[in-house]
Structures are given as structure tokens and as C-alpha cells.
Amino acid sequence: MSVDSVDGTDGAGTEEPGWEVEPGDESGAAVVATVGRQIKLWREAKSLRAAEFGERVGYGEDMIRKIERGARIPRPEFLDKVDEVLGAGGLISAMKQDVVEVRYPKKVRGLAKLEAQAVEFCLYGNYSIHGLLQTKEFAQALLRTRRPAYGAEELERLVAARVARHAVFERGPGPELSFVQEEVTLRRPIGGRMVLRRQLERLLEVGELPNVEIQVMPTERADHPGNGGLIEVLKFGDGTAVGRSDGAFNGRPVSDHKRLRILELRYGIIRAQALTPGESRAFIQQLLGET
């Protein structure tokens, strides 16, 4: 699956203009069903049969009916084509905003909402480069290592969702982001040499942002509290926060002050023992030269 195919092609002759609604995603299913009903109402108002309508937008009758009954999530370019064919004057295209989040898995949507509200990020990764820092190619290669393997459609959705989270770097004013990455995560050639090179270049690019600090934890630092697994703490403007760690509280998200203090303590020690941002940048540049 090419990551660039997340937004699809021009639609002509395509059999898959969307994704299936994730099982158990009631809110997402409701949105998709509403969009589907609106498309059907517009189609019937134009006295078009499903088969005829499908020919005009470049999809089969079966797929049209799936979308109209809410069994498929329409892609943005499909809605644009439908708007054009039905002469909806932008009303159908406007529904892209209603389905954009539903395109991603429910769990990822919840995380993205939290990240969109956070004013400070404290993120430690010990087994892989954090998702917010991953290039599309790296994310795709990393997700392909999963066993049992993801199907092509699910892989596409997950990569698209991960890339969409990069919007956090475009916010204004931007949140403060602190990343600490274990050295091994920068050396493992996920996807091959060129994918890793581009990933290291991405780290250097993001690290230049004034609100981002990236630090490297050298492998030789054996004695630090990050050996229990990743740590993530998101802080919000109202003074509340949420955090989680593989090595604490059964990996479940926590928001009470006492447990958050434990995660913040561990992260603070990790950050202090890692290379400084300047030293880390030099280290990443050295790795890039060796890759």
C-alpha cells in the first residue's frame, strides 16, 4: 500500500471509494449513516437510479448502495465527485468535515483529540520512534512488522491516522513538546537504509522548531526509570493532565494527581540523564552520516 493513496485516486474505475466502519464505533457509524442518507436523498431528487449514478461518479452500483446505507466511509474525492454530478453546490462536499475523523480508528481519534488540546507533551520512547515524529514511510514500514499482519485497508487507515497527528506541529500557538528517544530506536533500520535516513532527517527538521526538544538516551545509560516502557504525559491549559506508561498502572491512562506525579518524576529523571537537545542533535547528525 502506498501511503500516498490515503486520499485515493481520481476515482475513475475504482472499486473501493472508502473504508468499512470500524466494528463497535457507534458514533462513527451514525455520522457515516447520515452522510449516506443525504447522498441517497440527493440522488433520488435527481431521479437517478443507483446504477446510473454509479456510472457517472465512476463506481459500481453495489458500492454506491453500501455508501448510501452507511456501510462504507466515503473518501473526500468521492464526495467532491458526487457534489459535482448532483449539482449540490458544495453541500455534499461540505460533509467531508463530518467524516474526516471517522476515517481513522476510534482509539486513534480519541488520542488525536487529546493531543489537539494539550499545551505540553512529555514523551519517552524506548522501543520505537514516537508516532508524532514518524515519517509516512517509516510509519508504514513499522506497522508492516506487526503479527498477525494488518490487512491492506486497516494498514492504510492506521498510517493515515498517524500522519494526520502531525498537525500538532502546525498549531498556533504551538504546544511545548519534549521527546526522549532511546538510542536503539534511532539505529534500527525499519524499512531499510533510505527510510531510516529520511526519518533521521525528519527528527532534525522537527528539532529546529522553537517549541520542540528532542533528546537521545544513550544505550550506555543502563540505570534509569525508563526500562519499564514508554511514558507519555499530556498537560492541558486548565491545569489537568493525563498520562500512561507501559511500566505503571497496568498501562492504563491515569489523571489523578498522585499517579501523574509518579510519571512526571520518572520522566524528569529520564530527561535529566539523556543527552541535552544540542548534544542529541549532534548525535543524530552523526548517525545520519553513518547511515
C-alpha positions as CSV (number, residue, x, y, z in Angstrom):
1,M,0.0,0.0,0.0
2,S,1.3,3.4,-1.0
3,V,0.9,5.9,1.8
4,D,0.1,8.5,-0.9
5,S,-3.0,6.5,-1.7
6,V,-4.6,7.6,1.6
7,D,-6.6,10.3,-0.3
8,G,-7.3,7.9,-3.2
9,T,-7.1,8.5,-6.9
10,D,-9.3,10.3,-9.2
11,G,-12.0,7.6,-8.7
12,A,-12.4,6.5,-12.3
13,G,-12.7,2.7,-12.5
14,T,-12.0,2.4,-8.7
15,E,-13.9,-0.3,-6.7
16,E,-13.0,1.0,-3.2
17,P,-14.1,4.6,-2.6
18,G,-13.9,4.3,1.2
19,W,-13.4,2.1,4.2
20,E,-15.6,-0.1,6.3
21,V,-16.8,1.4,9.5
22,E,-14.8,0.1,12.5
23,P,-16.8,-2.5,14.5
24,G,-18.0,-1.0,17.8
25,D,-17.7,2.6,16.6
26,E,-21.3,3.7,17.2
27,S,-20.7,7.4,16.9
28,G,-18.7,7.0,13.7
29,A,-21.4,4.7,12.2
30,A,-24.0,7.3,13.0
31,V,-22.1,10.0,11.1
32,V,-21.5,7.8,8.1
33,A,-25.1,6.7,8.0
34,T,-26.3,10.3,8.0
35,V,-24.0,11.2,5.1
36,G,-25.1,8.2,3.2
37,R,-28.8,9.1,3.6
38,Q,-28.1,12.6,2.4
39,I,-26.4,11.3,-0.8
40,K,-29.3,9.0,-1.4
41,L,-31.9,11.8,-1.0
42,W,-29.9,14.0,-3.4
43,R,-29.7,11.1,-5.9
44,E,-33.4,10.3,-5.8
45,A,-34.3,14.0,-6.1
46,K,-32.4,13.9,-9.4
47,S,-34.4,10.8,-10.4
48,L,-31.1,8.8,-10.8
49,R,-31.0,5.0,-10.3
50,A,-28.1,3.8,-8.2
51,A,-26.6,2.0,-11.2
52,E,-26.8,5.1,-13.4
53,F,-25.4,7.3,-10.6
54,G,-22.6,4.9,-10.1
55,E,-21.6,5.1,-13.8
56,R,-21.5,8.9,-13.6
57,V,-19.2,9.0,-10.5
58,G,-17.1,6.1,-11.6
59,Y,-18.2,3.4,-9.1
60,G,-20.3,0.3,-9.2
61,E,-23.9,0.1,-8.1
62,D,-23.0,-2.2,-5.2
63,M,-20.5,0.3,-3.7
64,I,-23.0,3.2,-4.1
65,R,-25.6,1.3,-2.1
66,K,-23.0,0.4,0.6
67,I,-22.2,4.1,1.0
68,E,-25.8,5.1,1.0
69,R,-26.7,2.7,3.8
70,G,-23.7,3.7,5.8
71,A,-21.6,0.6,5.4
72,R,-18.7,2.4,3.8
73,I,-16.9,5.6,4.8
74,P,-16.7,7.8,1.6
75,R,-13.4,9.3,0.6
76,P,-13.1,13.1,0.3
77,E,-12.7,13.0,-3.5
78,F,-15.7,10.7,-3.8
79,L,-17.9,13.3,-2.1
80,D,-16.5,16.1,-4.3
81,K,-17.4,14.0,-7.4
82,V,-20.9,13.3,-6.1
83,D,-21.4,17.0,-5.4
84,E,-20.4,17.8,-9.0
85,V,-22.6,15.1,-10.5
86,L,-25.7,16.0,-8.4
87,G,-25.2,19.8,-8.7
88,A,-25.3,20.1,-4.9
89,G,-23.5,23.4,-4.9
90,G,-20.9,22.4,-2.3
91,L,-23.4,21.0,0.2
92,I,-22.2,17.4,-0.2
93,S,-18.6,18.4,-0.4
94,A,-19.1,20.2,2.9
95,M,-19.8,16.8,4.6
96,K,-16.1,15.9,4.2
97,Q,-15.7,17.7,7.6
98,D,-18.2,15.3,9.1
99,V,-16.4,12.1,8.0
100,V,-12.8,13.2,8.2
101,E,-12.3,11.9,11.7
102,V,-14.4,8.8,11.2
103,R,-11.9,7.6,8.6
104,Y,-9.5,6.9,11.4
105,P,-9.8,4.1,14.1
106,K,-11.8,5.1,17.2
107,K,-8.9,4.7,19.5
108,V,-6.7,7.0,17.4
109,R,-9.4,9.6,17.2
110,G,-9.5,9.8,20.9
111,L,-5.8,10.2,21.2
112,A,-5.8,12.9,18.4
113,K,-8.4,14.9,20.3
114,L,-6.3,14.9,23.5
115,E,-3.2,15.9,21.5
116,A,-5.1,18.8,19.9
117,Q,-6.0,20.1,23.4
118,A,-2.7,19.6,25.1
119,V,-0.3,22.5,25.8
120,E,2.6,20.4,26.9
121,F,3.8,17.0,25.9
122,C,6.3,14.8,27.8
123,L,7.1,11.7,25.6
124,Y,9.6,8.9,26.2
125,G,10.0,6.1,23.7
126,N,12.2,3.0,24.3
127,Y,11.1,0.6,21.6
128,S,10.3,2.8,18.6
129,I,10.4,6.4,17.4
130,H,7.3,8.2,18.7
131,G,4.3,8.3,16.3
132,L,4.3,12.1,16.2
133,L,7.9,12.1,14.9
134,Q,7.5,9.3,12.3
135,T,7.6,9.9,8.6
136,K,4.9,8.3,6.5
137,E,7.3,5.8,5.1
138,F,8.7,4.9,8.5
139,A,5.2,4.5,9.9
140,Q,4.1,2.2,7.1
141,A,7.2,0.1,7.4
142,L,6.9,-0.1,11.2
143,L,3.2,-1.1,11.1
144,R,4.0,-3.8,8.5
145,T,6.1,-5.6,11.1
146,R,3.0,-6.3,13.2
147,R,2.0,-10.0,13.5
148,P,-0.6,-11.1,12.7
149,A,-0.2,-8.7,9.8
150,Y,-2.7,-5.9,9.2
151,G,-4.9,-6.1,6.1
152,A,-4.2,-3.6,3.4
153,E,-7.2,-1.5,4.3
154,E,-6.5,-1.4,8.0
155,L,-2.9,-0.6,7.4
156,E,-3.9,2.3,5.2
157,R,-6.2,3.7,7.8
158,L,-3.6,3.4,10.6
159,V,-0.9,5.1,8.5
160,A,-3.3,7.9,7.5
161,A,-4.3,8.4,11.2
162,R,-0.7,8.5,12.3
163,V,0.3,11.1,9.7
164,A,-2.8,13.2,10.5
165,R,-1.5,13.6,14.1
166,H,1.4,15.7,12.7
167,A,-0.9,18.6,12.7
168,V,0.2,19.2,16.3
169,F,3.3,20.8,14.9
170,E,1.3,23.3,12.9
171,R,-0.8,24.6,15.7
172,G,-0.5,28.3,16.7
173,P,0.5,28.9,19.3
174,G,2.2,25.6,19.4
175,P,2.4,23.4,22.5
176,E,5.6,22.6,24.2
177,L,6.8,19.2,23.1
178,S,9.6,17.2,24.8
179,F,10.7,13.9,23.4
180,V,13.3,11.5,24.7
181,Q,14.2,8.6,22.4
182,E,16.3,5.6,23.3
183,E,19.4,5.4,21.0
184,V,18.4,2.0,19.7
185,T,15.2,3.4,18.2
186,L,17.3,5.7,16.0
187,R,19.6,2.8,14.9
188,R,17.1,0.1,14.0
189,P,16.7,0.2,10.2
190,I,12.9,-0.1,10.0
191,G,12.0,0.0,6.3
192,G,15.7,-0.1,5.1
193,R,18.5,2.4,4.9
194,M,16.8,5.1,2.9
195,V,13.7,5.1,5.1
196,L,15.8,5.4,8.2
197,R,17.8,8.3,6.6
198,R,14.7,10.2,5.9
199,Q,13.4,9.5,9.4
200,L,16.6,10.9,10.9
201,E,16.3,13.9,8.7
202,R,12.8,14.4,9.9
203,L,14.0,14.4,13.5
204,L,16.5,17.1,12.7
205,E,13.8,19.2,10.9
206,V,11.3,18.9,13.8
207,G,14.0,19.6,16.3
208,E,14.6,23.0,14.8
209,L,11.1,24.1,15.9
210,P,11.3,26.5,18.8
211,N,8.7,24.6,20.8
212,V,10.2,21.2,20.3
213,E,13.1,19.5,22.2
214,I,14.4,16.1,21.1
215,Q,16.8,14.2,23.4
216,V,18.6,10.9,23.0
217,M,19.1,8.5,25.8
218,P,22.4,6.7,25.1
219,T,22.3,2.9,25.4
220,E,25.2,3.1,27.9
221,R,22.8,4.8,30.4
222,A,21.7,1.4,31.8
223,D,20.2,2.6,35.1
224,H,17.2,4.9,34.5
225,P,13.5,4.5,35.2
226,G,12.5,4.2,31.6
227,N,13.3,0.5,31.5
228,G,9.7,-0.2,32.3
229,G,8.5,1.1,28.9
230,L,7.2,4.2,27.2
231,I,5.9,7.2,29.2
232,E,3.5,9.8,27.9
233,V,2.1,12.8,29.8
234,L,-0.1,15.4,28.2
235,K,-0.9,18.6,30.1
236,F,-3.8,20.9,29.4
237,G,-4.4,24.6,29.7
238,D,-6.8,24.2,32.6
239,G,-4.1,22.5,34.8
240,T,-5.3,19.0,34.3
241,A,-3.3,16.2,32.7
242,V,-3.4,12.6,31.5
243,G,-0.6,10.1,31.3
244,R,0.2,6.5,30.8
245,S,3.2,4.2,30.9
246,D,3.8,0.6,30.0
247,G,5.5,0.0,33.3
248,A,2.9,1.6,35.6
249,F,-0.8,1.1,36.5
250,N,-1.2,-1.8,34.0
251,G,-0.6,0.6,31.2
252,R,-3.9,2.3,31.7
253,P,-4.3,6.1,31.3
254,V,-4.3,8.0,34.6
255,S,-5.4,11.5,35.5
256,D,-5.3,11.7,39.3
257,H,-2.5,13.9,40.8
258,K,-0.7,11.1,42.7
259,R,-0.2,8.8,39.8
260,L,0.6,11.6,37.4
261,R,3.3,12.8,39.8
262,I,4.9,9.3,39.6
263,L,5.0,9.5,35.8
264,E,6.3,13.1,35.9
265,L,9.1,12.1,38.4
266,R,10.2,9.2,36.2
267,Y,10.1,11.4,33.0
268,G,12.1,14.1,34.8
269,I,14.9,11.7,35.7
270,I,14.9,10.3,32.2
271,R,15.2,13.7,30.7
272,A,18.0,14.7,33.0
273,Q,20.0,11.6,32.2
274,A,19.6,11.9,28.4
275,L,21.8,14.0,26.2
276,T,21.0,17.6,26.0
277,P,19.0,18.8,22.9
278,G,22.2,20.2,21.4
279,E,24.2,17.0,22.1
280,S,21.3,15.0,20.8
281,R,21.2,16.9,17.5
282,A,24.9,16.3,17.0
283,F,24.4,12.6,17.8
284,I,21.5,12.3,15.3
285,Q,23.6,14.1,12.6
286,Q,26.4,11.6,13.3
287,L,24.0,8.7,12.9
288,L,22.7,10.2,9.6
289,G,26.3,10.4,8.3
290,E,26.8,6.7,9.2
291,T,23.5,5.5,7.7
